[in-house]
């Protein structure tokens, strides 16, 4: 992060918990963030991605405040560490391994311009029906020849 407070990336990384239980999953993440960024003092979570919703969590001898908000973008976790803000993509626990790996790589790329709530869609292979429809939309017959029309020209 620059001294002016301007962010250079959308996300600071990614995390793939194994369940939606914050009591089971968050302590390990918090301890890892503590080592890199200093003590985490608060976590802001998407309300729909976690069950249950405890408001406080005891970790390493301290009590951490947790906030669950419907306004927090899906798949985004924000950790507050002193004056630092850490934004992480949260890959849902039931995500396929290949998709999760691709999502975490994209989230950790410094040139990433995809917001957390759109990353899984960006890296997921389209369903077979979607591929067929996209191919039909992209091809056009003209003068008995078939040519591919770039999507930006349509």
N, C-alpha and C positions, 0 to 999 in steps of 0.2 A: 504494500500500500504506500502511496506517495504521502509526503508530509502535508500536502494540501488537503488530504482527506479524499482526494479523487481515487476511485477504484480503477484498477487496470483490467480486471477480469470480472465476469459475472459471478463465478463460483470459485471458492477456495479449494475445492476438492469434492470427494464423494464418500459415502458410507453405505454399506450393505448389511443392515441388521438381519438376524435370522428369524425374528418374530416381530409382532406389533406390540409387545409388552415393554413399555418404557422402563419398568423396574428391573427387568432382566437385561435389557439391551444398552441402556444409557450409561451405566457406570463405567464400562470399558472404554466407551468413546470419550467420556469426560476425562478419564485419567490420561488417555493418549493426548487429548488437546491440552491438558494441564502441562504436560512435558514440553510441548512445542510453543504454546502461546501464553503460558501462565494460567493461574487458576480461573476456571470457568465460574462465573457468578450467576448466569441465567441462561436458560435455553428457551427458544421460541420455536414451537412445533406446529405443523398443520394439524388441525383438530380431527380431520377424517382419517389420518394414517395411524392412529394409536389407540389402543384399548387395553387397560383403562386410562384415565386421565388424572394421575396424582398431581397435586400442585407443588409438592415438595418431595425431594429425594435426598436421603442421606448418602454421601459419598466421601470416603477418606476423612472422616471426622468433621465434616461440615454439611450444612443443609443447602441444597441447590434449589432455586426457584424454577419451576417449569410453567410455561404459558402455552396454552393450546388455543389457536385462533383459526376461525374459518377464513379470515382474511389473509392468512399466511399461504403463499402459493403451495400447491400440491408438491410433494416430494422435496420440500425445502426445510432445512433445519438451520436456525441461526443461533450461534453460540456467542455470548458476550463474555469477553476475557479482559477485564480492566477497561481500557479505552478501545480495544480491538473488537471488531465484529467479524466473525467467521461464518460464511455461508456455505453449507454443504448440501449437495444432492443426496437425498435419501432414496436408495433403490429399494423398492418394496421387497419384502422377504420372499415372496413367491415368484420372483422374476427368474426366468431361465438364465443359466450361467453365462452363456455367450452374450445375451442381451445386457446382463448386468455388467459384465466386463467392458463391453463397448461403451455403455453409459458412463461408467466410472472413468474410463480413459478420456472421453469427450469432456466430462465435467472438470477434469484436472488439467486439460490443455489450456495454456495461457491465452490462446487466440480464440477460445470458445465464445461464440455469440448466441448460443442457444440457452434460454432460460430453463431453470430446473423443471418446471411443469411440462416442458416440451421435449426434454432430452430422451425419455424412453420412446416416445413416438418417432423421434428422429433416427434412433439406432435400431428400432425394431423392423424386422423384415415384413413387408406388406403381406396380407393374406392373399391366397391364390386368386380369389375373386377380384381383389383390388388390382392385382397385376394385370389380369385380363382386361379389366375396364380401362386401365391406364394405357395399355398398348393399343386398344381400339381407339381411344381418344387421340393418341399421338400419331397415328398413321392416317395418311390421306392419299387417295388415288387421284392422279392427275395425268391426263394424256397417256393412259395405260401404263403409267409408271407409279411405283409406290415410293414415297420418300418420308423420312422421319421429320416431323415438324418440331423444332425445339420448343419446350414448354413456354419459354418467355415470348415466343412469337405468336402464341395462340391467344 
